Amino acid sequence: MKLSALLMPDEYSSSVDPKNIEITGIAVSGSALFRGCLFICIRGTRYDSHNLLTLAAKSGAAAALVEDSTAIATPEGLPLFTVGSTRRAMAYAYHRFYGEPGNAMRLIAVTGTNGKTSTATMLYTILQKAGRKVAMIGTVACKSEEKLYSPDIRTEPRRTMTTPDPDILYPMLADMRKDGVEFVVMETSSHALALEKLAPLRFEIGIFTNLSPEHLDFHGNMENYLAAKARLFSQCNCGIINFDNEYADRLEKQAKCEILRCGAVYHEQYNAEEIVNRGAFGVSYLYSTPTVRMSVSVPIPGSFTVYNSLLALTAAIRLGISPTDAKDALATMPSVPGRLERIPLPETVDFSVFIDYAHTEAALRNILLTVCNFRQGGQRIVLVFGCGGDRDAGKRAPMGRVAEEMADYIIVTSDNNRSEDPTVIIHDILLGMHNRKKRRVIVNRRRAIEYAIQQAQPGDIVLLVGKGHENYELSNGERNPFSERTIVEEAVKARFH
């Protein structure tokens, strides 16, 4: 392929004509270099691959994309093409190299601090049960009904990103197109939007769930975080927004597409009215729009289920699914992996265990409120949680406050400490907690879970929060297998057998 076919017109400068350069592939790291490749230099927070241009030349790279050719030494024989953002150029290069697969399918993006996975899974399920060929890209899995597109995370850890990097995403979209996929429902992270991973894509629908403090270590402040989310609505034909969130009005003002307003508190175009909380059996409500009024029931507990299903339902109908088919699919909706997911235990066990992915103050409050609403008199909530390392430290004490306020007993532990000392993270959490009688610190997460199972009393609801669907643990630069489900099953067996 000619290099000119991979570059955006008017977005590069060079003394060399890209029409004269043949490209056999793309490389974005030193270990991936090969003869004839286009080497794309990326400036990261820790590494700058502009320093590898000499290696690229020696490896036989056909050309390189750089961000500032005047600030680097130019290896002899390696044509350089300067662009404003190599991350943006990388997304376009991969999309074009793989035949622009995003243009051949109907793309739906879901963004927001919380609820992305649940909303995307609900929409994916509705489309699938309506007989559509649909795939999903997200935190839990990249899949269709027939195929898993993400391999074992222990060998391909980058595929566990909410939104994969371009070198993974665009080949994956090409595979989906080849497999005849019609719809792709994609979780869209603020990182992916800020780093322009999705720049070449046009979405038929963009969905906004909510916004609350998260990833501020990356974005710096809420204004930048909101601006990253708002990027999505310049790439959509239609935006579906939860207007019960305080940032919705500002998001609408920045949007460059048609907006459908959804709500459960304030009266909008698309509403959930007459909401009934059925405890552990889920929620029901009246779905009311300018053209549709029908009763909806979803067997997943929690007020967040109202919002997630409202957004998914509105999107499905907009995509041409009949309201009845969409409603019927939600009525039999299975639990979303790692989202208030109950771990099956033997009938003889007299307490229950749930796992959930909540890792922000708002998400933790929501999940605890949900459990408070369906627990019965005398049942304790035993919470096991921690906070991730190398991530926004400002949320740790607030999460500690929420835990102490709403749970009956708390075991504070580790949760993907990455390169940080887990005891430092736990110290930050404890700054928000004051009642020593309600808590215990067990740094090792496996031992914390085992302790919770060993000490559980009849009727207790043991809630393991933070990791959800994840089956690995990140610590000291290593990714090790870690299944909370397996740990619970083993601990229950050790206690009762």
PyMOL commands that set and color helices and strands:
alter all, ss='L'
color gray80, all
select helices_A, chain A and resi 3-5+18-20+30-32+49-58+69-71+86-97+101-104+116-129+157-160+166-178+190-194+216-219+222-234+248-254+279-281+303-318+323-331+361-374+393-406+422-430+436-438+445-455+484-496
alter helices_A, ss='H'
color red, helices_A
select strands_A, chain A and resi 12-13+25-27+37-40+63-66+80-83+106-111+134-137+142-144+183-187+203-208+236-242+258-263+270-277+283-288+293-298+341-342+352-356+381-385+409-412+439-441+461-465+472-475+478-481
alter strands_A, ss='S'
color yellow, strands_A
deselect
rebuild
show_as cartoon
